[in-house]
Every structure is written in structure tokens, then in C-alpha cells.
Amino acid sequence: MARVGPVNGGGGGRGGDPERRAYALRLSPLTDAVLRDRVTRWVIALVPGEAEAQVRRALTGAGFIVRVTLTDAEAAGVLRELYATGLPSTAVALVPEAARRAPDADLERRLDVFRARGGRFTPTWNWHAFLFGPFWYLKRGLYAKGLVLLALGLVPIVNLAATIAASLATLVYCGVAADWDEYLWRVKRTQWW
């Protein structure tokens, strides 16, 4: 999607004023020319200073994203007005910016432990990785290590007791080393030790 436009509005939250926060307004590409014209006029009215040709081109191409600062009541009104243009609900998303950034802040906090130690391993604990084991690795994009851990946890070894012990050891490894493994992947671009 094309990214256009600045953040609208300003501060807030003081006194009796409703709190304003940043939202990302995403509009999907529109093939209907009449609907595209209505939505373009609506966007120009919401975000003064947007070039009409640029908005129209974005709605014709990959879609349109703009950051706006709204109160919660204004956000609900924006959606009502967009739906009133005839825009289907599947073609619009209004997402609070804070909600979008929360996982990145948590990831940065977890990776800062290793940055503070010069990139050396430090045991940490990740409950999600412990509970979901190799599947956590696969979801985070660590495919090579995730598949190796999955094989170690599922392949029968000698007897049932040894297989269960290997599976538990794999889960404990995931809990202790998952943040380190993600650090290696995100910062050093390697999935291996």
C-alpha cells in the first residue's frame, strides 16, 4: 500500500478533553471508479493537504495508508462516514498505533538484555516458547532451528521414557534460549549457535 500523509490533529488528554491518539487508516484498492471518487473526496476532507491525484493513484494501485490523530468517538465517526460512502467493511481498517507497536516494544526489551552484555548469551525465560516449543520458533521465522527442535522433540529415541525426557529437554531449551535465538536471528542474521 502507498503510504501518504502526516499525522493530523494534536495533543489532548488535558482537563476534560477526550484523549487523542494516533491511528493508522488503511484503505484497500478500489476498482469501482464512482466509489473511488467518493472515498477520495472524503479522504481529502479528513486530511487537508493531501493531493487528490496522489490519493486517487493510491486507491487505484496498492491501497492507501494515512496516520490520523483522533479521539475514540471520532474514530467511530470516521468508520461510519466511510461506510456511508458505500465502502465495504472489508476494504477499511482503522488501527490504533499503540496497539500495532506493542509487540515490537516487547521484542526490543527482550533483545536489550543481550545487547547490554555485548551480544553474549544470557539465560532468560520465555513462557510462550516453553509452552509452544518448536512451533514458537516456526512462527517467529526461525525455520531451520524450529525444524531441528521439532525433530528432536518428536522422534522416538530408545524407549518411551527417553523420548519423553528428550521432549521435555527440548521444551526447557526453548524456554531458556528462545530470546537468545531470536537475538541471533534479528541482530546477527543467523539461526545457529
PEBELNOR-V333198 format. One line per field, one symbol per residue. phi: phi as a letter, one per 30 degrees, with the letter a starting at -180 (. if undefined). burial: b if it has 9 or more other ideal C-beta (glycine too) atoms within 8 Angstrom, else e. Layout:
BEGIN
phi: ???
burial: ???
END
This chain:
BEGIN
phi: .dcbjdddiafkicicdddcbdbcccbdecdddddeddddddddddcejddeddddddddddkbbbcbcbdddddddddddddddjddddcbbbcdddddceddddddddddedddciiddbdbbbdddddcheddddddjcdddddddddddcddccbdddddddddddddeeddceddddeeddcchbccd
burial: ebebeeebeeebeeeeeeebbbbbbbbeebeeeebbbbbbebbbeebeebeeebbbbbbeeebbbbbbbbbeeebeebbebbbebebeeeebebbebeeeeeeeeebeebbebbbeeeeeeeebebeebbebbbbbbbeeebbebbbebbebbeeeeeeeebbeebbeebbbbbbbbbbbbbbbbebeeebee
END
